[in-house]
Amino acid sequence: MAIKNQNIFITGGAGFIGSTLAERLSADNNIVLFDNLTRNTIQHTSLEKHKNISLVHGDILDYENLKSAMNGADIVVHAAAIAGIDTVIRSPILTMEVNMIGTANVLRAANQNKVSNRIIDFSTSEVFGSMAYRVTENMQTVSGSAGEARWVYAVSKLAGEHLAHAYFKELNLPIVTIRPFNVYGPGQTGEGAIQIFIKKALKNEPISIYGDGTQIRAWCYIDDMVAGLMHALENKNAIGESFNIGNARAITTIFGLAETICRVLNSKSEIVFKQALSADIELRIPETQKALDLLGFKATVDLEEGIKRTAKWYKEHSL
């Protein structure tokens, strides 16, 4: 069922995934992007000028502003968060507060505003810990050791996920949790290995890898991520469930990723190794059968094609 004539409220709506989803939904719906513009992806788009889109500058830690801006929403997509290992290490307090208290504010505001269609809550693939091979949604999550910077983000997102499902079970709020696996693509801002490597490769600058480069990831192109979100928004079977959204076929090590980008883009960049910033995720590959069975979603864009599309965008925007 297509989403039409809905009032859609997206926290983090000026960010990478939020703005891409807004573009997809903007023709037939009214959309409010709620964002503090820390990562301003929409500056590279025409979204601010779109007749069906409005931007509200705000912070999810400001409950009253958040609740007011959300008033009248049929659908809420909660994509706002502190993310990226550099940012998390630098600001662990802010990470915990935004990702836990901010999520609590979004859920409370959604309940107060009687959001009736769907609330999409973004969790993270990092809840599965450092060794995650073909992990399913019902496998045990891992909180990591206390005090280790790497797990601040995962713990904060996992707490938000538990709270979201508590709202579903106790108050019947129509919650869906999404666990993204390494999303990349045109317009990505902030941290993210593929966009950083591509920018370096296009300029033939050295590409830095933290650690030994043997860390294994499954990479999900943004169009596949948004397609998964659309299925979660449209399909009634999604309510009350958590879904891994990723591409289990687009798998490589971090070193292999850097080599692939250099080969695909015919780059002369040197690959250099640096000391790891913190504990790392050694293996992260999703099992996505549940999304296929319940939602009919399956990722389709392979890694090399995604790299080409992403590089084309960065060339055109000179970033």
Stockholm file with secondary structure:
# STOCKHOLM 1.0

chainA/1-319         MAIKNQNIFITGGAGFIGSTLAERLSADNNIVLFDNLTRNTIQHTSLEKHKNISLVHGDILDYENLKSAMNGADIVVHAAAIAGIDTVIRSPILTMEVNMIGTANVLRAANQNKVSNRIIDFSTSEVFGSMAYRVTENMQTVSGSAGEARWVYAVSKLAGEHLAHAYFKELNLPIVTIRPFNVYGPGQTGEGAIQIFIKKALKNEPISIYGDGTQIRAWCYIDDMVAGLMHALENKNAIGESFNIGNARAITTIFGLAETICRVLNSKSEIVFKQALSADIELRIPETQKALDLLGFKATVDLEEGIKRTAKWYKEHSL
#=GR chainA/1-319 SS CCCCSCEEEEETTTSHHHHHHHHHHTTTSEEEEEECCSSCCGGGSSGGGCTTEEEEECCTTCHHHHHHHHTTCSEEEECCCCCCHHHHHHCHHHHHIIIIIHHHHHHHHHHHTTCCSEEEEECCGGGGCSEEEEECTTSCCCCCCTTCTHHHHHHHHHHHHHHHHHHHHHHCCCEEEEEECSEECTTCCSSCHHHHHHHHHHTTCCEEEESSSCCEEECEEHHHHHHHHHHHHHCGGGTTCEEEESCTTSEEEHHHHHHHHHHHTTCCCCEEEECCSSCCCCEEEECCHHIIIIICCCCCCCHHHHHHHHHHHHHHHTC
#=GC SS_cons         CCCCSCEEEEETTTSHHHHHHHHHHTTTSEEEEEECCSSCCGGGSSGGGCTTEEEEECCTTCHHHHHHHHTTCSEEEECCCCCCHHHHHHCHHHHHIIIIIHHHHHHHHHHHTTCCSEEEEECCGGGGCSEEEEECTTSCCCCCCTTCTHHHHHHHHHHHHHHHHHHHHHHCCCEEEEEECSEECTTCCSSCHHHHHHHHHHTTCCEEEESSSCCEEECEEHHHHHHHHHHHHHCGGGTTCEEEESCTTSEEEHHHHHHHHHHHTTCCCCEEEECCSSCCCCEEEECCHHIIIIICCCCCCCHHHHHHHHHHHHHHHTC
//
